[in-house]
Amino acid sequence: MLFIDRVLEYLAKMSSWFSCRYGPRTVHFSMRGLRNHHLSCCVNTLLQTLSATLELLNLLDKWESSGVQADGHNVPLQLKRVLSAMRGDVPHHAPHLDFLHSLDRNCIRLHVQHDADEVFLSILNFIQQQMDNRALALEIQNLYRISVEEHLQCLECNSDQTQTSFMLSLPLHLKDDHDSLESSMASFFEHQELRNRDCCYCNKCETKTPSKKGVKLLSLPRILRVNLKRFRNYAGTVRKLEGRVTFPETFDLSEVLKEAFSSDFNQNDCRYALYAVVVHSGYVMSGTIQPTFGSTSNGTMQMTATYNRYFRLYKIRLTLMHFISGLYLFETIGKELLGN
């Protein structure tokens, strides 16, 4: 067994680079396999996804972190270092260990199976809190920022209350059987009536009344994160939905969500191209999380496994997801990328 471990470690050092394509443009980047360290497959997957996000890498490269104190608690500092090591030409045995320990010191514990979306949001939060360049920290957040306008209309007097807020992902509920990304998005932006114990207070009526609430888009981000919520809580028991979800390689939100835009929305291009999928495979209390990247001419995606100290290359069809899907990331298709 010791010999096998040594062979796997040697292979990890010598052959952990893969060439991938993603988005509408051809981009070659080094895909680095990462060893599972105390149930770190979730964080490993996020690191591989972030290493494929060129916009984030460019912003981190602009950060003059040389003056930042070498603190094991500083998550953005360790994130910059690990992403740089993953892109470097010199193989590292385990470039992500310091980053894992920095998360552990910030209560994202080792030896725990985490939710990928929660860890991702925590990393963005640590960037806002711990990065000394506030402007760059805000630029990083803006990569994923979805500005929305929330409406609450009283069904008794028709008065309308509005407020603006933002989200860093679209949290979509799924059906028990077959579902599609487009239909889940449409359901998210449908108006919802609130009655009985869900009634809301109306300032004009000065009492709780039946209401109708909805969300409108004010602006879209460069990178659109979609979180498919496959887990349900039934009477204190967590259950996972096994239904299949289909999703496109590219789509135009202005066509999919024609009624979801605020009158103040002024972006001309709402087209996105899929470039990464974070996949959970297994059961509620056990399993592994794996990333898929890019698209190829035959409609498949490349995936590097991050578990059991080795990595392999898989291919899965875009519309036949036999794994448990989790976090989808889409990148905008700019006109300069399409050549028009």
Contacts in CASP RR format, 6 or more apart in sequence:
PFRMAT RR
TARGET T0000
AUTHOR 0000-0000-0000
METHOD contacts of the structure
MODEL  1
MLFIDRVLEYLAKMSSWFSCRYGPRTVHFSMRGLRNHHLSCCVNTLLQTL
SATLELLNLLDKWESSGVQADGHNVPLQLKRVLSAMRGDVPHHAPHLDFL
HSLDRNCIRLHVQHDADEVFLSILNFIQQQMDNRALALEIQNLYRISVEE
HLQCLECNSDQTQTSFMLSLPLHLKDDHDSLESSMASFFEHQELRNRDCC
YCNKCETKTPSKKGVKLLSLPRILRVNLKRFRNYAGTVRKLEGRVTFPET
FDLSEVLKEAFSSDFNQNDCRYALYAVVVHSGYVMSGTIQPTFGSTSNGT
MQMTATYNRYFRLYKIRLTLMHFISGLYLFETIGKELLGN
5 309 0 8 1.000
8 309 0 8 1.000
8 310 0 8 1.000
9 93 0 8 1.000
9 309 0 8 1.000
11 310 0 8 1.000
12 33 0 8 1.000
12 35 0 8 1.000
12 91 0 8 1.000
12 93 0 8 1.000
12 309 0 8 1.000
12 310 0 8 1.000
12 311 0 8 1.000
13 91 0 8 1.000
13 93 0 8 1.000
14 91 0 8 1.000
16 31 0 8 1.000
16 32 0 8 1.000
16 33 0 8 1.000
16 91 0 8 1.000
16 311 0 8 1.000
17 30 0 8 1.000
17 31 0 8 1.000
17 32 0 8 1.000
18 30 0 8 1.000
18 31 0 8 1.000
18 302 0 8 1.000
18 304 0 8 1.000
18 313 0 8 1.000
19 28 0 8 1.000
19 29 0 8 1.000
19 30 0 8 1.000
19 31 0 8 1.000
20 27 0 8 1.000
20 28 0 8 1.000
20 29 0 8 1.000
20 31 0 8 1.000
20 52 0 8 1.000
20 293 0 8 1.000
20 294 0 8 1.000
20 302 0 8 1.000
21 27 0 8 1.000
21 28 0 8 1.000
21 294 0 8 1.000
21 295 0 8 1.000
21 296 0 8 1.000
22 52 0 8 1.000
22 273 0 8 1.000
22 275 0 8 1.000
22 276 0 8 1.000
22 293 0 8 1.000
22 294 0 8 1.000
22 295 0 8 1.000
22 331 0 8 1.000
23 273 0 8 1.000
23 274 0 8 1.000
23 275 0 8 1.000
23 294 0 8 1.000
23 295 0 8 1.000
23 331 0 8 1.000
23 333 0 8 1.000
23 337 0 8 1.000
24 250 0 8 1.000
24 273 0 8 1.000
24 333 0 8 1.000
24 337 0 8 1.000
24 338 0 8 1.000
25 337 0 8 1.000
27 54 0 8 1.000
29 51 0 8 1.000
29 52 0 8 1.000
29 54 0 8 1.000
29 87 0 8 1.000
30 86 0 8 1.000
30 87 0 8 1.000
30 88 0 8 1.000
31 48 0 8 1.000
31 51 0 8 1.000
31 52 0 8 1.000
31 293 0 8 1.000
31 302 0 8 1.000
31 304 0 8 1.000
32 48 0 8 1.000
32 51 0 8 1.000
32 86 0 8 1.000
32 87 0 8 1.000
32 95 0 8 1.000
33 44 0 8 1.000
33 48 0 8 1.000
33 304 0 8 1.000
33 306 0 8 1.000
33 311 0 8 1.000
34 40 0 8 1.000
34 44 0 8 1.000
34 47 0 8 1.000
34 48 0 8 1.000
34 86 0 8 1.000
34 94 0 8 1.000
34 95 0 8 1.000
34 96 0 8 1.000
34 306 0 8 1.000
34 311 0 8 1.000
35 44 0 8 1.000
35 94 0 8 1.000
35 306 0 8 1.000
35 309 0 8 1.000
36 44 0 8 1.000
36 306 0 8 1.000
36 307 0 8 1.000
36 308 0 8 1.000
36 309 0 8 1.000
37 94 0 8 1.000
37 96 0 8 1.000
37 97 0 8 1.000
37 100 0 8 1.000
37 110 0 8 1.000
38 100 0 8 1.000
38 110 0 8 1.000
38 111 0 8 1.000
39 110 0 8 1.000
39 111 0 8 1.000
39 112 0 8 1.000
39 113 0 8 1.000
40 96 0 8 1.000
40 100 0 8 1.000
40 110 0 8 1.000
41 288 0 8 1.000
41 289 0 8 1.000
41 290 0 8 1.000
41 306 0 8 1.000
41 307 0 8 1.000
42 113 0 8 1.000
42 114 0 8 1.000
42 115 0 8 1.000
42 116 0 8 1.000
42 119 0 8 1.000
42 289 0 8 1.000
43 96 0 8 1.000
43 99 0 8 1.000
43 100 0 8 1.000
43 103 0 8 1.000
43 108 0 8 1.000
43 114 0 8 1.000
43 119 0 8 1.000
44 96 0 8 1.000
44 289 0 8 1.000
44 306 0 8 1.000
45 116 0 8 1.000
45 278 0 8 1.000
45 289 0 8 1.000
45 290 0 8 1.000
45 291 0 8 1.000
45 306 0 8 1.000
46 116 0 8 1.000
46 119 0 8 1.000
46 120 0 8 1.000
46 123 0 8 1.000
46 278 0 8 1.000
47 82 0 8 1.000
47 83 0 8 1.000
47 86 0 8 1.000
47 96 0 8 1.000
47 99 0 8 1.000
48 86 0 8 1.000
48 291 0 8 1.000
48 293 0 8 1.000
48 304 0 8 1.000
48 306 0 8 1.000
49 276 0 8 1.000
49 278 0 8 1.000
49 291 0 8 1.000
49 293 0 8 1.000
49 329 0 8 1.000
50 56 0 8 1.000
50 57 0 8 1.000
50 79 0 8 1.000
50 83 0 8 1.000
51 57 0 8 1.000
51 83 0 8 1.000
51 86 0 8 1.000
51 87 0 8 1.000
52 275 0 8 1.000
52 276 0 8 1.000
52 293 0 8 1.000
52 294 0 8 1.000
53 143 0 8 1.000
53 223 0 8 1.000
53 276 0 8 1.000
53 329 0 8 1.000
55 143 0 8 1.000
55 222 0 8 1.000
55 223 0 8 1.000
56 140 0 8 1.000
56 143 0 8 1.000
57 83 0 8 1.000
57 87 0 8 1.000
59 136 0 8 1.000
59 139 0 8 1.000
59 140 0 8 1.000
59 143 0 8 1.000
60 76 0 8 1.000
60 79 0 8 1.000
60 80 0 8 1.000
60 83 0 8 1.000
60 140 0 8 1.000
62 136 0 8 1.000
63 76 0 8 1.000
63 80 0 8 1.000
63 131 0 8 1.000
63 133 0 8 1.000
63 136 0 8 1.000
64 133 0 8 1.000
65 77 0 8 1.000
65 80 0 8 1.000
68 74 0 8 1.000
68 77 0 8 1.000
68 132 0 8 1.000
70 77 0 8 1.000
71 77 0 8 1.000
72 78 0 8 1.000
72 98 0 8 1.000
72 101 0 8 1.000
72 102 0 8 1.000
72 105 0 8 1.000
73 102 0 8 1.000
73 105 0 8 1.000
73 106 0 8 1.000
73 130 0 8 1.000
74 102 0 8 1.000
74 130 0 8 1.000
75 99 0 8 1.000
75 102 0 8 1.000
75 103 0 8 1.000
75 106 0 8 1.000
75 123 0 8 1.000
75 126 0 8 1.000
75 127 0 8 1.000
75 130 0 8 1.000
76 126 0 8 1.000
76 127 0 8 1.000
76 130 0 8 1.000
76 131 0 8 1.000
76 137 0 8 1.000
77 102 0 8 1.000
77 130 0 8 1.000
78 98 0 8 1.000
78 99 0 8 1.000
78 102 0 8 1.000
79 99 0 8 1.000
79 123 0 8 1.000
79 127 0 8 1.000
81 98 0 8 1.000
81 99 0 8 1.000
82 95 0 8 1.000
82 96 0 8 1.000
82 98 0 8 1.000
82 99 0 8 1.000
85 92 0 8 1.000
85 95 0 8 1.000
86 92 0 8 1.000
86 95 0 8 1.000
86 96 0 8 1.000
100 110 0 8 1.000
101 110 0 8 1.000
103 119 0 8 1.000
103 122 0 8 1.000
103 123 0 8 1.000
104 110 0 8 1.000
106 122 0 8 1.000
106 126 0 8 1.000
108 114 0 8 1.000
108 119 0 8 1.000
108 122 0 8 1.000
113 285 0 8 1.000
113 286 0 8 1.000
113 287 0 8 1.000
116 278 0 8 1.000
116 280 0 8 1.000
116 289 0 8 1.000
116 326 0 8 1.000
116 327 0 8 1.000
117 169 0 8 1.000
117 225 0 8 1.000
117 227 0 8 1.000
117 326 0 8 1.000
117 327 0 8 1.000
120 225 0 8 1.000
120 327 0 8 1.000
121 168 0 8 1.000
121 169 0 8 1.000
124 140 0 8 1.000
124 141 0 8 1.000
124 144 0 8 1.000
124 168 0 8 1.000
127 137 0 8 1.000
127 140 0 8 1.000
127 141 0 8 1.000
128 137 0 8 1.000
128 138 0 8 1.000
128 141 0 8 1.000
131 137 0 8 1.000
131 140 0 8 1.000
141 168 0 8 1.000
142 221 0 8 1.000
142 222 0 8 1.000
143 221 0 8 1.000
143 222 0 8 1.000
143 223 0 8 1.000
144 168 0 8 1.000
144 169 0 8 1.000
144 221 0 8 1.000
144 222 0 8 1.000
144 223 0 8 1.000
144 224 0 8 1.000
144 225 0 8 1.000
145 166 0 8 1.000
145 167 0 8 1.000
145 168 0 8 1.000
145 219 0 8 1.000
145 221 0 8 1.000
146 166 0 8 1.000
146 167 0 8 1.000
146 168 0 8 1.000
146 169 0 8 1.000
146 170 0 8 1.000
146 217 0 8 1.000
146 219 0 8 1.000
146 220 0 8 1.000
146 221 0 8 1.000
146 224 0 8 1.000
147 164 0 8 1.000
147 165 0 8 1.000
147 166 0 8 1.000
147 217 0 8 1.000
147 218 0 8 1.000
147 219 0 8 1.000
148 164 0 8 1.000
148 165 0 8 1.000
148 166 0 8 1.000
148 167 0 8 1.000
148 215 0 8 1.000
148 216 0 8 1.000
148 217 0 8 1.000
148 218 0 8 1.000
149 162 0 8 1.000
149 163 0 8 1.000
149 164 0 8 1.000
149 215 0 8 1.000
149 216 0 8 1.000
149 217 0 8 1.000
149 218 0 8 1.000
149 262 0 8 1.000
149 264 0 8 1.000
150 162 0 8 1.000
150 163 0 8 1.000
150 164 0 8 1.000
150 165 0 8 1.000
150 213 0 8 1.000
150 214 0 8 1.000
150 215 0 8 1.000
151 160 0 8 1.000
151 161 0 8 1.000
151 162 0 8 1.000
151 213 0 8 1.000
151 214 0 8 1.000
151 215 0 8 1.000
151 216 0 8 1.000
152 160 0 8 1.000
152 161 0 8 1.000
152 162 0 8 1.000
152 200 0 8 1.000
152 211 0 8 1.000
152 212 0 8 1.000
152 213 0 8 1.000
152 214 0 8 1.000
153 159 0 8 1.000
153 160 0 8 1.000
153 161 0 8 1.000
153 211 0 8 1.000
153 212 0 8 1.000
153 213 0 8 1.000
154 160 0 8 1.000
154 200 0 8 1.000
154 202 0 8 1.000
154 204 0 8 1.000
154 205 0 8 1.000
154 209 0 8 1.000
154 210 0 8 1.000
154 211 0 8 1.000
155 193 0 8 1.000
155 209 0 8 1.000
155 210 0 8 1.000
155 211 0 8 1.000
155 212 0 8 1.000
156 202 0 8 1.000
156 205 0 8 1.000
156 209 0 8 1.000
156 210 0 8 1.000
157 202 0 8 1.000
157 204 0 8 1.000
157 205 0 8 1.000
157 209 0 8 1.000
159 202 0 8 1.000
159 203 0 8 1.000
159 204 0 8 1.000
159 205 0 8 1.000
161 203 0 8 1.000
164 218 0 8 1.000
168 225 0 8 1.000
169 225 0 8 1.000
169 226 0 8 1.000
169 227 0 8 1.000
169 327 0 8 1.000
170 185 0 8 1.000
170 188 0 8 1.000
170 224 0 8 1.000
170 225 0 8 1.000
170 226 0 8 1.000
170 227 0 8 1.000
171 188 0 8 1.000
171 227 0 8 1.000
171 229 0 8 1.000
172 181 0 8 1.000
172 184 0 8 1.000
172 185 0 8 1.000
172 187 0 8 1.000
172 188 0 8 1.000
172 226 0 8 1.000
172 227 0 8 1.000
172 228 0 8 1.000
172 229 0 8 1.000
173 184 0 8 1.000
173 187 0 8 1.000
173 188 0 8 1.000
173 229 0 8 1.000
174 184 0 8 1.000
174 228 0 8 1.000
174 229 0 8 1.000
174 230 0 8 1.000
174 241 0 8 1.000
174 243 0 8 1.000
174 245 0 8 1.000
175 241 0 8 1.000
175 243 0 8 1.000
176 241 0 8 1.000
176 243 0 8 1.000
177 243 0 8 1.000
177 244 0 8 1.000
178 243 0 8 1.000
178 244 0 8 1.000
178 245 0 8 1.000
178 246 0 8 1.000
179 243 0 8 1.000
179 244 0 8 1.000
179 245 0 8 1.000
179 246 0 8 1.000
180 245 0 8 1.000
180 246 0 8 1.000
180 247 0 8 1.000
181 226 0 8 1.000
181 228 0 8 1.000
181 245 0 8 1.000
181 246 0 8 1.000
181 247 0 8 1.000
181 248 0 8 1.000
181 251 0 8 1.000
181 328 0 8 1.000
182 248 0 8 1.000
182 251 0 8 1.000
182 256 0 8 1.000
184 228 0 8 1.000
184 245 0 8 1.000
185 226 0 8 1.000
185 253 0 8 1.000
185 256 0 8 1.000
185 257 0 8 1.000
186 256 0 8 1.000
186 257 0 8 1.000
186 260 0 8 1.000
188 215 0 8 1.000
189 214 0 8 1.000
189 215 0 8 1.000
189 216 0 8 1.000
189 217 0 8 1.000
189 257 0 8 1.000
189 259 0 8 1.000
189 260 0 8 1.000
190 214 0 8 1.000
191 212 0 8 1.000
191 213 0 8 1.000
191 214 0 8 1.000
192 212 0 8 1.000
192 213 0 8 1.000
192 214 0 8 1.000
193 210 0 8 1.000
193 211 0 8 1.000
193 212 0 8 1.000
194 200 0 8 1.000
194 210 0 8 1.000
194 211 0 8 1.000
194 212 0 8 1.000
194 213 0 8 1.000
195 210 0 8 1.000
199 208 0 8 1.000
199 209 0 8 1.000
199 210 0 8 1.000
199 211 0 8 1.000
200 208 0 8 1.000
200 209 0 8 1.000
200 211 0 8 1.000
200 213 0 8 1.000
201 207 0 8 1.000
201 208 0 8 1.000
201 209 0 8 1.000
202 208 0 8 1.000
202 209 0 8 1.000
202 211 0 8 1.000
215 260 0 8 1.000
216 260 0 8 1.000
216 261 0 8 1.000
216 262 0 8 1.000
216 265 0 8 1.000
217 253 0 8 1.000
217 257 0 8 1.000
217 260 0 8 1.000
217 261 0 8 1.000
217 262 0 8 1.000
217 265 0 8 1.000
218 262 0 8 1.000
218 264 0 8 1.000
218 265 0 8 1.000
219 265 0 8 1.000
219 267 0 8 1.000
220 253 0 8 1.000
220 267 0 8 1.000
220 270 0 8 1.000
220 332 0 8 1.000
221 332 0 8 1.000
222 331 0 8 1.000
222 332 0 8 1.000
223 329 0 8 1.000
223 330 0 8 1.000
223 331 0 8 1.000
223 332 0 8 1.000
224 272 0 8 1.000
224 329 0 8 1.000
224 330 0 8 1.000
224 331 0 8 1.000
224 332 0 8 1.000
225 327 0 8 1.000
225 328 0 8 1.000
225 329 0 8 1.000
225 330 0 8 1.000
226 327 0 8 1.000
226 328 0 8 1.000
226 329 0 8 1.000
226 330 0 8 1.000
227 326 0 8 1.000
227 327 0 8 1.000
227 328 0 8 1.000
228 245 0 8 1.000
228 325 0 8 1.000
228 326 0 8 1.000
228 327 0 8 1.000
228 328 0 8 1.000
230 240 0 8 1.000
230 241 0 8 1.000
230 280 0 8 1.000
230 324 0 8 1.000
230 325 0 8 1.000
230 326 0 8 1.000
231 238 0 8 1.000
231 239 0 8 1.000
231 240 0 8 1.000
231 241 0 8 1.000
231 284 0 8 1.000
232 238 0 8 1.000
232 239 0 8 1.000
232 240 0 8 1.000
232 241 0 8 1.000
233 239 0 8 1.000
238 284 0 8 1.000
239 284 0 8 1.000
240 283 0 8 1.000
240 284 0 8 1.000
240 324 0 8 1.000
242 324 0 8 1.000
244 320 0 8 1.000
244 321 0 8 1.000
244 322 0 8 1.000
245 321 0 8 1.000
245 325 0 8 1.000
246 318 0 8 1.000
246 319 0 8 1.000
246 321 0 8 1.000
247 274 0 8 1.000
247 318 0 8 1.000
247 319 0 8 1.000
247 328 0 8 1.000
248 274 0 8 1.000
248 318 0 8 1.000
249 273 0 8 1.000
249 274 0 8 1.000
249 295 0 8 1.000
249 299 0 8 1.000
249 318 0 8 1.000
250 271 0 8 1.000
250 272 0 8 1.000
250 273 0 8 1.000
250 274 0 8 1.000
250 333 0 8 1.000
251 271 0 8 1.000
251 272 0 8 1.000
251 330 0 8 1.000
252 270 0 8 1.000
252 271 0 8 1.000
252 272 0 8 1.000
253 260 0 8 1.000
253 270 0 8 1.000
253 271 0 8 1.000
253 272 0 8 1.000
254 261 0 8 1.000
254 270 0 8 1.000
269 332 0 8 1.000
269 333 0 8 1.000
269 334 0 8 1.000
269 335 0 8 1.000
271 332 0 8 1.000
271 333 0 8 1.000
271 334 0 8 1.000
272 330 0 8 1.000
272 331 0 8 1.000
272 332 0 8 1.000
272 333 0 8 1.000
273 295 0 8 1.000
273 330 0 8 1.000
273 331 0 8 1.000
273 332 0 8 1.000
273 333 0 8 1.000
274 294 0 8 1.000
274 295 0 8 1.000
274 318 0 8 1.000
274 328 0 8 1.000
274 329 0 8 1.000
274 330 0 8 1.000
275 293 0 8 1.000
275 294 0 8 1.000
275 295 0 8 1.000
275 329 0 8 1.000
275 330 0 8 1.000
275 331 0 8 1.000
276 291 0 8 1.000
276 292 0 8 1.000
276 293 0 8 1.000
276 294 0 8 1.000
276 328 0 8 1.000
276 329 0 8 1.000
277 291 0 8 1.000
277 292 0 8 1.000
277 301 0 8 1.000
277 325 0 8 1.000
277 326 0 8 1.000
277 327 0 8 1.000
277 328 0 8 1.000
277 329 0 8 1.000
278 289 0 8 1.000
278 290 0 8 1.000
278 291 0 8 1.000
278 326 0 8 1.000
278 327 0 8 1.000
278 328 0 8 1.000
278 329 0 8 1.000
279 289 0 8 1.000
279 290 0 8 1.000
279 291 0 8 1.000
279 292 0 8 1.000
279 303 0 8 1.000
279 321 0 8 1.000
279 323 0 8 1.000
279 324 0 8 1.000
279 325 0 8 1.000
279 326 0 8 1.000
280 287 0 8 1.000
280 288 0 8 1.000
280 289 0 8 1.000
280 323 0 8 1.000
280 324 0 8 1.000
280 325 0 8 1.000
280 326 0 8 1.000
281 287 0 8 1.000
281 288 0 8 1.000
281 289 0 8 1.000
281 290 0 8 1.000
281 323 0 8 1.000
281 324 0 8 1.000
282 288 0 8 1.000
282 324 0 8 1.000
288 305 0 8 1.000
288 306 0 8 1.000
288 307 0 8 1.000
289 306 0 8 1.000
290 303 0 8 1.000
290 304 0 8 1.000
290 305 0 8 1.000
290 306 0 8 1.000
290 307 0 8 1.000
290 314 0 8 1.000
290 323 0 8 1.000
291 303 0 8 1.000
291 304 0 8 1.000
291 306 0 8 1.000
292 301 0 8 1.000
292 302 0 8 1.000
292 303 0 8 1.000
292 314 0 8 1.000
292 316 0 8 1.000
293 301 0 8 1.000
293 302 0 8 1.000
293 303 0 8 1.000
293 304 0 8 1.000
294 301 0 8 1.000
294 302 0 8 1.000
295 301 0 8 1.000
295 318 0 8 1.000
296 302 0 8 1.000
299 317 0 8 1.000
299 318 0 8 1.000
300 315 0 8 1.000
300 316 0 8 1.000
300 317 0 8 1.000
300 318 0 8 1.000
301 315 0 8 1.000
301 316 0 8 1.000
301 318 0 8 1.000
302 313 0 8 1.000
302 314 0 8 1.000
302 315 0 8 1.000
303 313 0 8 1.000
303 314 0 8 1.000
303 315 0 8 1.000
303 316 0 8 1.000
304 311 0 8 1.000
304 312 0 8 1.000
304 313 0 8 1.000
305 311 0 8 1.000
305 312 0 8 1.000
305 314 0 8 1.000
316 322 0 8 1.000
316 323 0 8 1.000
END
